[in-house]
Amino acid sequence: MTQNEAAQLWDVALTLLEQQEGKDRPSLLAMCGKLIPRALGADEMVMSTSNEYVKGFIERNYLAEVIQAIRFASGQDYSLRIVVSEDVEEHGAEPESIKSDMNGESDGEQVKQASQAAQTKPPTPSTPPTPSTPPIPSASFSSFTQSGQSSPSVVSSPTTSLFVGSPHSDKESIGSSEPVSGEHSFKTFETLVVGESNRFAYEVSRGVAENPGRHIYNPLFIYGKSGLGKTHILLSIENYVRANHPQIKVVYTRSSDFIDDFMTMLKYKDNQQYSRDFIQKYRMVDMIIIDDVQYIQNKPAVTNELYNIFNILVEQNKQIVLSADRNPYNLELDERHRSRFIKGGPIDIQPATFEMKLAIFENCLSFFCRDMERPDIRDLFHRDVIDWLVGVSSSNIRELEGIIANLVGYLILSGPNRYERLSVDEAEEQIRKNFQLTNKQVDIATIQKAIEEYFHISHSDILGSQRSQDISYPRQIAMYLARSMTQHSFPVIGRAFGGKDHSTVMYAVNNIERRYMESLKTKQEIESIREMILQ
């Protein structure tokens, strides 16, 4: 089809998105307005944008909805691919990069024939590209920091595919991961907000990046709940190594993509090229970084392959970095595999404190406004609104970023001449449509009362110094929740618990954080109490 026909199809799809009942999509429509339809293949629509953030935002949050609108508009089962091109103009010619992505064919029938041919015979493995050093992230990003604080990452998930070609293509191939570039080049140690909850992980990861293969933490295993910044740290390691150690061959991958590559190798086991590609990609490297390894549990063949890769790389003093959403002791693995994971010592990342979330919010807001070319929007956020948003949002940084993007998009669509600041009521009305917020501000007294009811202990027990397990354990949980659910410092919390020293509160918080990650019973108790508090 011609680009004009693709544009007509996109217009209909946009209309469908606008007319969805019960859904207000200002952020989505603002982002979709920056997409330019470029080409239609047999089963794929290609859109382009000059903005890396637009691509990432849609792929992370609204890809399924956009694809559904395209399918309703066309009556065909199209997938969607978004590419970034510097020469995108609203009515410009089709970039050469997109033409080549569509196999050099301008006619839809030719693309369809190529797709059908690919389905009738095994794919031809591609030669892995030679790794190259990506551009070092622009120093201009550091201008978004305030008072010496670093800007947080604004990218939620990696998009690098381990298969060469379109992620929707029927062709399967194993090749080296592309160097981190574009949005992910901003995932650096300099753009990571560092606080009490992630400082140790940051320090160790920085050391590993500076001395890969020679650091005591090998493998480096980082764990923590989803949305706390594990991927940011892993990509920071890769970016640092590529920029400062270009001679080191490093590969970053998600465990799901590692599994896909392994299964592809088995699927075409008679084709030796796949085995060679797999070996070159995962065994012939100096550093391997695997995100979300919890997905390999209960997959013995995959786990054995990873175990073999471990042995080969570690014996050669190569660096291994892993992440998961739980402590490796809680992964369903046999003991020899688990022992490999914990050899270097697992390091946890805890939920961000109020101060960290505030720094992340401030810096993300500045970045989003700058990225959307509307720096004036930043002035529409009053400090009391920011404090309220940070207070009612969860500890998931991705959710916090989504809230910011949603509100920035909403204010942009409010009109270019808006001067009224965003109010708390207006912000709440807008974001409650898409996000879960706590129903009330929480104070220490409310937390103490919930603990007393849950564990059947008295208020004097909470404030006292009795150290028996049935009293000290609930008291420590109360201090942990006071730290994570309020804005109070350690000294203030200590005074609220009968004049305890701040070091006592710090010990309690650290102890419960560790038990939260390692004990399912503790996790269930804390989440039950949290629900009681927020009711």
Residue pairs with C-beta under 8 A, 6 or more apart in sequence:
1 39
1 40
1 108
3 37
3 38
3 39
3 94
5 40
6 37
6 38
6 39
6 40
6 45
7 37
9 37
9 40
9 45
9 70
9 73
9 74
10 35
10 37
10 45
10 47
10 70
12 73
13 66
13 69
13 70
13 72
13 73
14 29
14 32
14 69
16 69
16 72
16 73
17 25
17 28
17 29
17 32
17 65
17 66
17 69
18 25
18 29
20 65
23 433
24 430
24 433
25 62
26 406
26 409
26 410
26 412
26 413
27 57
27 61
27 405
27 406
27 408
27 409
27 410
28 58
28 61
28 62
28 65
28 66
28 409
29 409
29 413
30 372
30 409
30 412
30 413
31 54
31 57
31 58
31 62
31 409
32 58
32 66
34 49
34 50
34 51
34 54
35 47
35 48
35 49
35 54
35 58
35 82
36 47
36 48
36 49
36 88
36 89
36 90
36 92
37 45
37 46
37 47
38 46
38 47
38 48
38 83
38 94
38 95
38 98
39 45
39 46
39 94
39 98
39 99
39 102
40 46
40 78
40 108
41 102
41 108
41 111
41 112
41 115
42 108
42 111
42 112
42 115
42 116
43 76
43 77
43 78
43 79
43 115
43 168
44 78
44 79
44 80
44 81
44 166
44 168
44 169
45 70
45 78
45 79
45 80
45 81
46 81
46 82
46 83
46 98
46 101
46 102
47 80
47 81
47 82
47 83
48 82
48 83
48 84
48 85
48 88
48 95
48 98
49 55
49 82
49 83
49 84
49 85
49 88
50 84
50 85
50 86
50 87
50 88
51 84
51 371
52 84
52 182
52 183
53 154
53 183
53 368
53 371
53 372
54 82
55 82
55 83
55 84
55 159
55 183
56 155
56 156
56 159
56 183
57 405
58 66
58 82
59 82
59 159
60 156
60 157
60 398
61 402
63 80
66 80
67 78
67 79
67 80
70 78
70 80
71 77
71 78
79 168
80 168
81 101
81 166
81 167
81 168
83 97
83 98
83 101
84 182
85 95
85 97
85 98
87 95
88 95
99 106
101 166
102 111
103 110
103 111
103 114
105 111
105 114
115 170
118 169
118 170
118 171
119 170
122 268
122 271
123 171
123 172
123 173
123 268
124 173
125 173
125 174
125 175
125 271
125 273
125 274
125 277
126 164
126 165
126 173
126 175
126 277
127 175
128 174
128 175
128 176
128 277
128 280
128 281
129 175
129 176
129 178
131 176
131 179
131 249
131 250
132 179
133 179
133 242
133 243
133 246
134 179
134 180
134 181
134 185
134 239
134 242
134 243
135 181
135 185
136 185
136 243
137 185
137 186
137 188
137 190
137 191
137 239
141 151
141 186
141 190
141 191
141 367
142 150
142 151
142 190
142 191
144 151
144 363
144 366
144 367
144 370
145 151
145 363
146 359
146 362
146 363
146 366
149 193
149 359
149 362
149 363
150 190
150 191
150 192
150 193
150 194
150 363
151 191
151 193
151 363
151 364
151 366
151 367
152 191
152 192
152 193
152 229
152 232
152 359
152 360
152 363
152 364
152 397
152 401
153 186
153 187
153 191
153 192
153 229
153 232
153 235
154 183
154 186
154 364
154 367
154 368
154 371
154 401
155 183
155 184
155 186
155 187
156 231
156 398
156 401
157 231
158 184
158 231
158 235
158 252
158 254
158 291
159 183
159 184
160 177
160 178
160 180
160 184
160 252
160 253
161 167
161 257
162 174
162 175
162 177
162 253
162 257
162 258
162 260
162 261
162 281
163 169
163 171
163 172
163 173
163 174
163 175
163 257
163 260
163 261
163 264
164 171
164 173
164 174
164 175
165 171
165 173
172 264
172 267
172 268
173 264
173 277
174 261
174 264
174 265
174 274
174 277
174 278
174 281
175 277
175 281
176 251
176 280
176 281
177 251
177 252
177 253
177 281
179 242
180 187
180 235
180 238
180 239
180 242
180 252
184 235
184 239
185 239
187 231
187 232
187 235
187 236
187 239
188 236
188 239
188 240
189 202
189 205
189 206
189 209
189 236
189 240
191 232
191 236
192 198
192 202
192 229
192 232
192 233
192 236
193 352
193 356
193 359
193 360
193 363
194 202
195 352
195 353
195 355
195 356
195 359
196 350
196 353
196 356
197 228
197 349
197 350
197 351
197 352
197 353
197 356
198 228
198 229
198 233
198 349
198 350
198 352
200 347
201 222
201 233
201 347
201 348
201 349
202 233
204 215
204 217
204 220
204 347
205 220
205 222
205 233
205 234
205 236
205 237
205 321
206 240
207 215
207 217
208 215
208 217
208 218
208 220
208 237
208 319
208 321
209 236
209 237
209 240
209 241
209 244
210 240
210 244
212 241
212 245
212 248
212 250
212 286
212 287
212 318
212 319
213 286
213 287
213 317
213 318
213 319
214 317
215 319
216 344
216 345
217 344
217 345
217 347
218 314
218 319
218 320
218 343
218 344
219 310
219 314
219 319
219 320
219 321
219 322
219 340
219 341
219 343
219 344
220 319
220 320
220 321
220 322
220 344
220 347
221 322
221 323
221 324
221 328
221 341
221 342
221 344
221 345
221 346
221 347
222 230
222 233
222 234
222 321
222 322
222 323
222 324
222 346
222 347
222 348
222 349
223 230
223 323
223 324
223 325
223 326
223 327
223 328
223 346
223 347
223 348
223 349
223 517
224 230
224 325
224 348
224 349
224 350
224 517
225 325
225 351
225 395
225 396
226 325
226 396
226 398
227 394
227 395
227 396
227 397
227 398
227 399
228 349
228 350
228 351
228 352
228 395
228 396
228 397
229 349
229 397
230 291
230 323
230 349
231 291
231 323
233 323
233 349
234 252
234 289
234 291
234 321
234 323
235 252
237 289
237 321
238 250
238 252
238 287
238 289
241 248
241 250
241 287
242 250
248 286
248 287
249 284
249 285
249 286
249 287
250 285
250 286
250 287
250 288
250 289
251 281
251 282
251 285
251 287
251 288
251 289
252 289
252 291
253 261
253 288
253 289
253 290
253 291
254 290
254 291
254 292
255 290
255 291
255 292
255 293
255 294
255 295
255 296
256 292
256 295
258 282
258 290
258 296
258 302
258 306
259 295
259 296
259 299
259 302
261 278
261 281
261 282
262 278
262 301
262 302
262 305
264 274
265 274
265 275
265 277
265 278
266 301
268 274
269 275
282 288
282 309
283 309
283 312
283 313
285 313
285 318
286 318
286 319
287 318
287 319
287 320
287 321
288 309
288 313
288 318
288 319
288 320
288 321
289 320
289 321
289 322
290 306
290 320
290 321
290 322
290 323
291 323
292 323
292 324
292 325
293 306
293 322
293 323
293 324
293 331
293 341
294 324
294 325
294 326
294 331
296 302
296 303
296 306
297 303
297 331
297 332
297 333
298 332
303 333
303 337
306 337
307 336
307 337
307 340
310 320
310 340
313 319
313 320
314 320
322 341
324 331
326 517
327 346
327 348
327 517
327 518
328 338
328 341
328 342
328 346
329 338
329 342
329 518
330 517
330 518
330 520
331 338
331 341
333 341
348 513
348 514
348 517
350 513
351 395
351 484
352 360
352 395
352 397
353 483
353 484
354 390
354 391
354 486
354 487
357 390
357 393
357 395
357 397
357 400
358 386
358 387
358 390
360 397
360 400
360 401
361 386
361 389
361 390
361 400
361 404
362 386
364 400
364 401
364 404
365 378
365 381
365 386
365 404
365 408
366 378
368 404
368 405
368 408
369 375
369 376
369 377
369 378
369 408
372 408
372 409
372 412
374 408
374 412
377 408
377 411
377 412
379 421
380 411
380 418
380 420
380 421
380 422
381 407
381 421
381 422
382 421
382 422
384 424
385 421
385 422
385 423
385 424
385 427
388 424
388 427
389 403
389 427
389 431
390 400
391 438
391 441
391 487
392 437
392 438
392 441
393 399
393 400
393 403
393 435
393 437
394 400
394 436
395 484
399 435
402 434
402 435
403 431
403 435
406 430
406 431
406 434
406 435
407 422
407 427
407 430
407 431
410 430
411 418
411 422
428 437
431 437
438 534
439 534
439 535
440 534
442 485
442 486
442 533
442 534
443 486
444 482
444 486
444 488
444 493
444 496
445 496
446 533
447 478
447 481
447 482
447 485
447 486
447 533
448 459
448 462
448 478
448 496
448 497
450 529
450 532
450 533
451 457
451 462
451 474
451 475
451 477
451 478
451 481
451 529
452 458
452 459
452 461
452 462
453 532
454 474
454 525
454 528
454 529
454 532
455 470
455 474
457 470
457 471
457 474
461 471
461 474
461 475
462 474
462 475
462 478
462 497
462 498
463 497
463 498
464 471
464 498
465 498
466 472
475 497
475 508
476 508
476 509
476 511
476 512
477 512
477 525
477 526
477 529
478 497
479 493
479 497
479 500
479 505
479 508
479 509
479 512
480 508
480 509
480 512
480 513
480 516
480 526
481 526
481 529
481 530
481 533
482 488
482 493
482 496
482 497
483 490
483 493
483 505
483 509
485 530
485 533
486 493
488 496
489 502
490 502
490 503
490 505
490 506
490 509
491 502
491 505
493 500
493 502
493 505
494 500
494 501
494 502
494 504
494 505
497 505
512 522
512 526
515 522
516 522
516 523
516 526
517 523
